[in-house]
Amino acid sequence: MGPLDKATQEANRELIALRLKWPEGALDAVRELEARFPGYNVFWGTGRPADPKPGFYAIRIDDYGRGPTLFAVDAHAMGFTISAHEATRPSDPWERPFRPLNIPDP
């Protein structure tokens, strides 16, 4: 089974937002942030164990398992958080620190 097409991915995200009771406007904010920062997967965390604080989370797609998971309490702050992360991130992937999978960020 290959990757899902964009329409299926978006339908899945709408179902997740509905079932996890994302706050009003969170889904639109996630879409807007991903449009502004195409290399990031942005989502709303509900405050459950996997994402301990309710708010917006973002992960750079090419850094899964190696890079930090960014957090902000609102969409506006997440825009600044992603911008700051991009400004300090090495452009060459070989310059990024290697972190084995399942090892938490320092």
N, C-alpha and C positions, 0 to 999 in steps of 0.2 A: 504494500500500500504506500503510495507516494504522498507528497505534501498535498494539503487541501487547497482548492482554489480559493480566491479572495472572497467570493460570494458565500461559500460555505464557512470560511473563517469568520466572516462578519455575522452570519446567522448564529454561529456558535457563541460568539461574544455577546450578542443580544440575549440569548437564552441564559448565559451565565449571569449577566447583569440583572435579569429579571429574577432568576432563582435565588441569587445571593442578596437581592434587595439593595442594589447599589443606590445611593442617594440620587435624587432628581438632578439631572445635568451631568452626572459623572461619566456616562457613556459618551455623550457629545464631547466632553472635555478630553477624554481618552483619544477619541478620533482626531480631534484638533491637534493634540500634542504629537500624535504619531505622524500627522501630515506635516507638522513643522519640523519634526526630528525623525526622518525616515529610517534611521538605523536603530531605532529603539522600539521595544515592546513595552507599552504602558498599560497599566491595569489599576483597578481600584482594589485595595485590600480591605477586607471586612473586619479586621480585628480578631480573626480566628488564629489558631496556633501557627499556621504557615506564614501569616503576615500579621504580627502581633499588634500593630497599631493601625487603626482605620485611617486610610489616606491613599494617596497615589504612589505607586511604585513603578520604577522603570528599570529595564535591563537592556544594555546594548546587545543587539542580536549576535554580533560576532564575538562577544565576550562571555557568552553563557558558560558558567562553570569556572570562569577565571576572573571576571570583573565584579565590581560591587553592584549590589542592588540599591538603586537610589530611592529615597523616600522624601515625600513632602506632604504637608497636611492639605494643601489645595492645589488646583491646577496652575494658578499663577506662579506659586512658589516652585512647582515642578519644572516649569519652563526655565526659571533661573537656575535651578539645580542641574538640569541637563546641560544648559549652556556653560556653566562653570566646569562641569565634568569634561565636556568637550574641549574646553580651553586648556586643561591640564593634561589631557590624554595624549600620549605619544602617537604620532600619525603612522609610524611604522609598527606593525604588529610584533615584529621581533624584538622591539624595545620594551614591550610590556612585560611586567613580571609574570612568570609562570606560577600558577597555583593549581595543584592537583584538584580534581573534582572532590566535592564534599568537604573541603577544608574551609571553615568560615573566614570571612574577611577579618584582618587584624583590627 
